[in-house]
Amino acid sequence: MFRLHASLRIGLVVRWPGFCAALGCLALATSTARAQHADLLVQSVAGQLTTGTADFDNATYALGQRVFTRSFDNLYAVNDPGFNSLANGSPFMPPGATALPGSADLDWDFLPMAQEGLVSNLLYWNGVGSMVSDVAFAATPTPQYRLSLFGKNNVEAAADGSDQFIPGATIATTGSNGFIHEHRFFFLDDGDGNFGTTPNDGIYLIAMQLRMAGVNSSPPFYLVWGTPGVSPTALESLARQWVEQRQSFLVPSIWNVDAGGDWGQDANWLARLIPDTNQETAILGNKITAPRSITNTQTRTLRTLEFDSPHAYTISGGGWITLQAATGDARLEVQQGEHTIAAGVNLADTTQLIVAADASLLLASTTQLSGHSLTKTGPGTLIWNGSPTSNGGSVQLLDGVLSGVGTIGGNVMNTSGVLSPGPNSLPIAGGVIGGEPIASIVPEPSGYGSVLWIILSGNVGRRRRTRHNPRAP
């Protein structure tokens, strides 16, 4: 039997022309949810908010689900799913769950996601394909797209396609017994400034977390939205499965305190996600306002480690950072700032290192190529001060500067970068420049101008003077 759920108290403030046209410039007093009433359930489990499903038609309530699919209508404004929490003493309370605190605000945030080098809080796939492997979430069709949620008192926050964490607002306030049943509008806007919104057909993906005072925030959960022209197969069988396969690592781990601290302390990371698998991205971003040191005491495996702050991060401690990708290449990336890894680094996969202009990365401890290649791109500087415990592998300098006083335990191939050793030398085990083997790069002797001395391996007494760019005449 189907049940209509009426009198869902929704009030909206019109914010954009697209939304105005979609709803006829009216503040809706009520709205009707879809006939089959299944909403998002949130309860507390062991002191943490946990999501699941509330199926009113079948009177079943279950926790553990983190991926939810919904479809927009042709207005692209939908007040579904609703948000529900069972009251204290409810006979339907799932095992191990408890009611939420009474008279407390349930708030939300939009979280960035990491996908093939892109970090964005709103992803898009055109829905074309017949297999899960065809799913290819990427950036929205234009940067102006926004997917918004209107909360209590019409307060709006939007996933805007940026790489930022977007603080939300309050969805609802619990009753004295912890009960919530509230529907809020989601709205997809193409941002073109015209009346009416006509987003590209496809599937749009957002990640959210729920938070409440006195309870730990929820793990990330995902809403997968289909437009009217998308097939149910693309939405339910392909996109949903794709997200479910990645739900544990699609949201990157982002340092979330303006302080140094222990890598292994979950409270230091956004959404309490400690990064430590070959599928995960760790971002040391702009939360800090001064140089900070992060202590790592055990081996951590990462697919991507990204620095993105004008203030310096230093990773120290006895634990190693192992770079390994479940698929594709591992990545080290410096978007801005001068940062240091003073812990051991081990390459367990081919690794891409990107350093932006006016930025630098200092490898200050043991750095093991372990037979793999490290490809340096970007105009910034890599400073190599560590030494390996064994040789094998290669460093390919495609752009920017390679400097330092450490030992590179492998081949060095400079295509179009700048070799710039420190005050002593940059020993290279098995290095090659211009097809010739070298033993080390030493500083320029006084009076020679902007040159380097290359000591050729196999004949220590033979030296050749060359410019910083070995390809230059």
Secondary structure, 3 states (H helix, E strand, C coil): CCCCCCCEECCCCCCCHHHHHHHCCCCCCEECCCCCCEEEEEEEECCEEEEEEEECCCCEEEECCCEEEEECCCCCEECCCCEEECCCCCCCCCCCEECCCCCCEEEEEEECEEECCEEECCEEECCCCCCHHHCCCECCCCCCCEEEEECHHHCEEEECCCCCCEEEEEEEECCCCCCEEECCCEEEECCCCCCCCCCCCCEEEEEEEEEECCEECCCCEEEEEECCCCCHHHHHHHHHHHHHHHCCCCCCEEECCCCCEECCCHHHEHHHCCCCEEEEEEEECCCCCCCEEEECCCCEEEEEEEEECCCCEEEECCCCEEECCCCCCEEEEEEECEEEECCCEEECCCEEEEECCCCEEEECCCEECCCCEEEEECCCEEEECCCCCCCCCEEEECCCEEEECCCECCEEEECCCEEEECCCCEEEEEEEECCEEEEEEECCCCCCCCEEEEECCCCCCCEEEEECCCCCC
